[in-house]
Structures are given as structure tokens and as C-alpha cells.
Amino acid sequence: MALKRKARTVGESLTVTIPSQIAEFYNIHEGTLLEWQPMQNDVFKIRKHAKTCRVRNKGTNKIETILAKDGKCIAPKGFELA
């Protein structure tokens, strides 16, 4: 079932609201970063942008990028936040 929402002007930006059922199901809340990806013609995909963290491997000193857990940057064993 497709849901329709009307774009509204807020300040100098356009805003599209997210139905509460969808927000709850996908754990979307204020501050959640959403990514809009054009697909073709008038079609685009919206997805939650995964938060990433930069960590340093204590053994090699190499910087790596990892996915955050529950939106928090937690360095795994043998790493520290960079």
C-alpha cells in the first residue's frame, strides 16, 4: 500500500513528514539521517543512512571505518576511536 505525503515549506526548505507507524517500525526519530537516492525518472529510494565511526587499530595503527552499533561509536577490542 502506497502512502502519500504532501511537501510543506518550513523556513527555506521543503519538509516531508513520515507517518508514525513507519517511523516506529524503522526506528526513525528526530536526528535520524535519511538518504534519498535517485533511481530513474521520478523514482527514488529513501533509506536510513548508516552511521559510521573511524577507529585506529592499536597493533597496526591503521585507521578503519566501522558501522556504529545502535547509533553509538564503540571501538571493538584492539581498537580505539580515531
C-alpha positions, 0 to 999 in steps of 0.5 A: 500500500502506497502512502502519500505525503504532501511537501510543506515549506518550513523556513527555506526548505521543503519538509516531508513528514513520515507517518508514525507507524513507519517511523516506529517500525524503522526506528526513525526519530528526530536526528535520524539521517535519511538518504534519498537516492535517485533511481530513474525518472521520478523514482527514488529510494529513501533509506536510513543512512548508516552511521559510521565511526573511524577507529585506529587499530592499536597493533597496526595503527591503521585507521578503519571505518566501522558501522556504529552499533545502535547509533553509538561509536564503540571501538571493538577490542584492539581498537580505539576511536580515531 
